[in-house]
Amino acid sequence: MKKRVLAWILLAGFVLLLLNIVVFQIFLMQSIAVYAVIAVWFIFTNKPLPSNKIIKTGENTAGDFQGADNENPDEAESSQENEDNSEE
């Protein structure tokens, strides 16, 4: 709970910092310096996701329904109906 409150306080402070830089421009150089420190800190501390956490999209798996290649699901249903009718 404490971390959540701290995160909200930091977020509010960051929004106020951006608002000061863009609109009010009070202590502009100091505000820009603080923004630069935050940006550099974020770049160096932000770690990429491990490869097993990355969600891969666009791959068909065995559990997908037939006709997943078609962009229009109506076409997939109609092609399945045609196949069913031809088997009879």
NORBELDA-V314329 format. One record per backbone hydrogen bond with DSSP energy under -0.5 kcal/mol. NH is the residue of the N-H (numbers start at 1). CO is the residue of the C=O. If there is no record, write none. Layout:
BEGIN
NH&CO  NH&CO
END
This chain:
BEGIN
5&1  6&2  7&3  8&4  9&5  10&6  11&7  12&8  13&9  14&10  15&11  16&12  17&13  18&14  19&15  20&16  21&17  22&18  23&19  24&19  25&20  28&25  31&27  32&28  33&29  34&30  35&31  36&32  37&33  38&34  39&35  40&36  41&37  42&38  43&39  44&40  45&41  46&42  47&45  53&50  54&50  54&51  56&54  64&61  68&65  70&67  73&71  75&72  76&72  77&73  78&74  79&75  80&76  81&77  82&78  83&79  84&80  85&81  86&82  87&83  88&84
END
